Amino acid sequence: MEVLDKDVVLKQFPQLEQPLLEELLQQSTLKQVEEGDEVMRTGQYIKSTILLLSGLLKVYREDDEGNEFLMYYLEPGSACALSMMCTARNEQSQIKAKAVTPSEVILVPSHLSEIWLGKYKTWHNFVIASYRQRFEELLQTLDSVAFKGLDERLLFYLKRHVKVSGYQVRLSHQQIADELNSSREVISRLLKKLEQTGALTLHRNYIEVHNLDLV
């Protein structure tokens, strides 16, 4: 665990009032996680609310066969709403989270998060906003799965990935297929069609996205 830097925390969480910021610095801890490291796992009792200071986390469900279903990405300056819910209810996690890139997470002890809800207006607003944002993202994901074909789901997936990590999508066709519960051959065929429209370019180790609105 490392010491939190006040300026860095303030930059990512500028909405937090000064007394709350001081408590956060004094009583929370900073954890470094490497790419691929698990931050949350299914069945785990979550003892801390997770805030992301830097990097990128992927929050997802995994079935008994190891197939992943992406729920949302966690970006710097945001909180994992599901970790908040688990800590508040002292329940086991039903999801997993892992680092997409080397990341820094702030761990807020569960009892503090509960106290701050009544003590600090900015924390209360932050928690509510986190719930609302994740709920809206989950609705978008549900709509994508329930009402759209695989080609539209792939577009939705790529747009979301571009939003959080830029125009170079460093995922293999197999990784994309796994997250969309499809096959590598089908995904490769759909990506090739997108390349023919000029929306993206396929490279050996990554996908360069140009304009997905062309489709």
C-alpha positions as CSV (number, residue, x, y, z in Angstrom):
1,M,0.0,0.0,0.0
2,E,1.2,3.5,-0.8
3,V,0.4,7.0,0.5
4,L,-2.2,9.0,-1.4
5,D,-1.1,12.2,-3.1
6,K,-3.5,15.1,-2.3
7,D,-3.0,16.9,-5.6
8,V,-3.6,13.7,-7.7
9,V,-6.7,12.8,-5.7
10,L,-8.1,16.3,-6.0
11,K,-7.5,16.3,-9.7
12,Q,-9.5,13.1,-10.2
13,F,-12.2,13.8,-7.6
14,P,-12.6,17.7,-7.6
15,Q,-16.2,17.5,-6.4
16,L,-15.2,16.3,-2.9
17,E,-15.3,18.9,-0.2
18,Q,-12.1,19.8,1.7
19,P,-12.9,18.0,5.0
20,L,-13.9,14.9,3.2
21,L,-10.8,15.0,1.0
22,E,-8.7,15.2,4.2
23,E,-10.4,12.1,5.7
24,L,-10.0,10.3,2.5
25,L,-6.3,11.0,2.4
26,Q,-5.8,9.9,6.1
27,Q,-8.0,6.8,6.3
28,S,-8.0,5.3,2.8
29,T,-5.3,3.3,1.1
30,L,-3.8,3.3,-2.3
31,K,-3.2,0.0,-4.1
32,Q,-1.2,-0.6,-7.3
33,V,-2.5,-3.3,-9.6
34,E,-0.9,-4.6,-12.7
35,E,-2.6,-5.4,-16.0
36,G,-4.7,-8.5,-15.6
37,D,-4.8,-8.4,-11.8
38,E,-8.1,-9.1,-10.2
39,V,-9.6,-6.3,-8.1
40,M,-12.8,-8.0,-7.3
41,R,-13.8,-11.7,-7.7
42,T,-17.1,-13.6,-7.5
43,G,-18.0,-14.8,-4.0
44,Q,-15.7,-12.3,-2.3
45,Y,-16.9,-10.2,0.6
46,I,-16.0,-6.6,-0.3
47,K,-14.6,-4.7,2.6
48,S,-13.9,-1.4,0.8
49,T,-15.4,0.9,-1.7
50,I,-13.3,1.0,-4.8
51,L,-12.3,4.4,-6.4
52,L,-10.2,4.4,-9.5
53,L,-7.3,6.9,-9.4
54,S,-5.6,6.0,-12.6
55,G,-5.7,3.2,-15.3
56,L,-8.7,1.3,-16.5
57,L,-10.8,-1.5,-14.9
58,K,-13.1,-3.9,-16.5
59,V,-16.2,-5.0,-14.5
60,Y,-17.8,-8.2,-15.8
61,R,-19.7,-11.4,-15.1
62,E,-18.3,-14.8,-15.7
63,D,-20.2,-18.1,-16.2
64,D,-19.3,-21.6,-15.0
65,E,-17.4,-22.2,-18.3
66,G,-15.3,-19.0,-17.9
67,N,-17.2,-17.0,-20.6
68,E,-17.1,-13.3,-19.8
69,F,-19.9,-10.8,-20.1
70,L,-18.7,-7.2,-20.0
71,M,-20.8,-4.9,-17.8
72,Y,-18.9,-1.7,-17.9
73,Y,-15.5,-0.1,-17.7
74,L,-14.3,2.0,-14.7
75,E,-12.4,5.1,-15.6
76,P,-10.2,7.4,-13.4
77,G,-12.3,9.6,-11.2
78,S,-15.1,7.1,-10.8
79,A,-16.3,4.5,-8.3
80,C,-17.4,0.9,-8.7
81,A,-21.1,1.2,-7.7
82,L,-21.3,-2.6,-7.2
83,S,-18.5,-2.5,-4.7
84,M,-20.4,0.2,-2.8
85,M,-23.6,-2.0,-2.8
86,C,-21.7,-5.1,-1.6
87,T,-20.0,-3.2,1.2
88,A,-23.2,-1.5,2.3
89,R,-25.1,-4.8,2.5
90,N,-22.1,-7.0,3.6
91,E,-22.9,-9.3,0.6
92,Q,-20.7,-11.4,-1.5
93,S,-19.7,-10.0,-4.9
94,Q,-21.6,-11.4,-7.9
95,I,-19.2,-9.8,-10.4
96,K,-15.5,-9.7,-11.2
97,A,-13.2,-6.7,-11.9
98,K,-9.7,-6.7,-13.3
99,A,-7.2,-4.2,-14.5
100,V,-7.1,-3.6,-18.2
101,T,-4.0,-1.5,-17.8
102,P,-1.7,-0.9,-14.8
103,S,-3.9,1.0,-12.4
104,E,-4.1,2.7,-9.0
105,V,-7.2,2.1,-6.8
106,I,-8.2,3.9,-3.7
107,L,-9.8,1.5,-1.0
108,V,-12.2,3.3,1.3
109,P,-13.1,1.2,4.3
110,S,-16.8,0.2,4.3
111,H,-17.7,1.8,7.6
112,L,-16.3,5.2,6.4
113,S,-18.4,5.1,3.2
114,E,-21.5,4.6,5.3
115,I,-20.6,7.4,7.7
116,W,-19.7,9.8,4.9
117,L,-23.2,9.4,3.3
118,G,-24.7,11.2,6.2
119,K,-21.8,13.5,7.0
120,Y,-20.8,14.9,3.6
121,K,-23.2,16.2,0.9
122,T,-20.6,15.8,-1.8
123,W,-20.0,12.1,-1.0
124,H,-23.8,11.5,-1.0
125,N,-24.1,13.1,-4.4
126,F,-21.1,11.2,-5.7
127,V,-22.5,7.9,-4.6
128,I,-25.9,8.6,-6.1
129,A,-24.3,9.8,-9.4
130,S,-22.2,6.6,-9.5
131,Y,-25.3,4.4,-9.1
132,R,-27.1,6.4,-11.8
133,Q,-24.2,6.2,-14.3
134,R,-23.7,2.5,-13.9
135,F,-27.4,1.8,-14.1
136,E,-27.6,3.7,-17.4
137,E,-24.6,1.8,-18.7
138,L,-26.2,-1.5,-17.7
139,L,-29.4,-0.6,-19.5
140,Q,-27.4,0.2,-22.7
141,T,-25.6,-3.2,-22.4
142,L,-29.0,-5.0,-21.9
143,D,-30.5,-3.2,-24.9
144,S,-27.5,-4.2,-26.9
145,V,-27.8,-7.9,-26.0
146,A,-31.6,-8.1,-26.1
147,F,-32.6,-6.1,-29.1
148,K,-29.6,-5.9,-31.5
149,G,-27.9,-8.3,-33.9
150,L,-24.3,-9.3,-33.5
151,D,-23.1,-6.6,-36.0
152,E,-24.8,-3.9,-33.9
153,R,-23.5,-5.4,-30.7
154,L,-19.9,-5.3,-32.1
155,L,-20.3,-1.6,-33.0
156,F,-21.6,-0.8,-29.5
157,Y,-18.7,-2.8,-28.0
158,L,-16.1,-1.0,-30.1
159,K,-17.6,2.5,-29.5
160,R,-17.5,1.8,-25.7
161,H,-13.9,0.6,-25.9
162,V,-12.9,3.7,-27.9
163,K,-14.5,5.9,-25.4
164,V,-12.5,4.6,-22.5
165,S,-9.1,3.7,-24.1
166,G,-8.8,5.5,-27.4
167,Y,-8.8,4.7,-31.1
168,Q,-6.4,1.8,-30.9
169,V,-8.3,-1.2,-29.7
170,R,-5.6,-3.7,-28.5
171,L,-7.7,-6.8,-28.3
172,S,-7.5,-9.9,-30.4
173,H,-10.4,-11.1,-32.5
174,Q,-10.7,-14.0,-30.1
175,Q,-10.9,-11.7,-27.0
176,I,-13.7,-9.7,-28.7
177,A,-15.5,-13.0,-29.6
178,D,-15.3,-14.2,-26.0
179,E,-16.8,-11.0,-24.6
180,L,-19.6,-11.1,-27.2
181,N,-20.2,-14.8,-26.8
182,S,-19.4,-15.4,-30.4
183,S,-16.7,-17.2,-32.5
184,R,-13.5,-15.7,-33.7
185,E,-14.4,-16.5,-37.3
186,V,-17.7,-14.6,-37.1
187,I,-16.1,-11.6,-35.4
188,S,-13.2,-11.5,-37.9
189,R,-15.7,-11.5,-40.8
190,L,-17.7,-8.6,-39.3
191,L,-14.5,-6.6,-38.6
192,K,-13.5,-7.2,-42.2
193,K,-16.8,-5.7,-43.4
194,L,-16.3,-2.7,-41.1
195,E,-12.8,-2.3,-42.6
196,Q,-14.3,-2.2,-46.1
197,T,-16.5,0.7,-45.1
198,G,-13.5,2.7,-43.9
199,A,-14.7,2.7,-40.3
200,L,-11.5,1.0,-39.1
201,T,-8.3,-0.7,-40.2
202,L,-7.2,-4.1,-39.1
203,H,-3.6,-4.5,-38.1
204,R,-1.7,-7.5,-36.9
205,N,-1.9,-6.8,-33.2
206,Y,-4.6,-4.1,-32.9
207,I,-7.6,-2.5,-34.5
208,E,-7.3,1.2,-35.5
209,V,-10.7,2.8,-35.4
210,H,-11.4,5.8,-37.7
211,N,-15.1,6.6,-37.6
212,L,-17.7,4.1,-36.5
213,D,-20.5,6.5,-37.4
214,L,-19.7,5.7,-41.1
215,V,-21.5,2.4,-40.7
